[in-house]
Amino acid sequence: MRFFAEKNRIDVITEIAKEFQAQYQLHNSIQVAEVTTTFPLDDALRAEFTKIVLEISGMKTVKLVEKNQS
């Protein structure tokens, strides 16, 4: 952190963190999928979404991010 402060580059820390997370997920074969619904997902729907994303992405793991628009 001090390095970034000394070089007046504090503003890039957020971008670095986002890119690190993206590279980590790629390296570990993790696909993030955002699901937006008007109702809460049950376990069966989560499993179905996960299965579909795994088939499409070819990754080993899916991290579902659920957003409820009710």
C-alpha positions, -999 to 999 in steps of 0.1 A, spaced: 0 0 0 28 24 9 43 19 -26 11 31 -42 7 60 -19 43 71 -25 38 69 -62 4 87 -61 -12 56 -75 -38 48 -49 -65 51 -75 -54 19 -93 -58 -4 -63 -94 -12 -71 -85 -21 -107 -57 -43 -96 -79 -61 -71 -106 -67 -98 -80 -81 -123 -64 -103 -96 -98 -117 -88 -105 -124 -125 -71 -141 -130 -76 -161 -98 -110 -174 -110 -96 -182 -145 -66 -200 -130 -88 -220 -107 -114 -227 -134 -142 -208 -116 -171 -193 -136 -191 -166 -120 -228 -165 -131 -252 -138 -121 -288 -150 -118 -316 -123 -115 -351 -135 -106 -382 -121 -91 -383 -150 -66 -358 -168 -44 -340 -198 -60 -345 -232 -44 -318 -258 -43 -332 -276 -74 -330 -244 -95 -295 -236 -82 -284 -270 -93 -300 -266 -127 -284 -232 -133 -250 -246 -121 -253 -276 -145 -261 -253 -175 -233 -229 -167 -208 -257 -163 -218 -272 -197 -216 -238 -214 -184 -225 -198 -163 -257 -196 -151 -246 -162 -149 -269 -131 -167 -247 -106 -196 -222 -107 -201 -194 -83 -237 -182 -85 -245 -147 -76 -282 -144 -69 -300 -111 -73 -337 -108 -64 -357 -82 -83 -389 -84 -62 
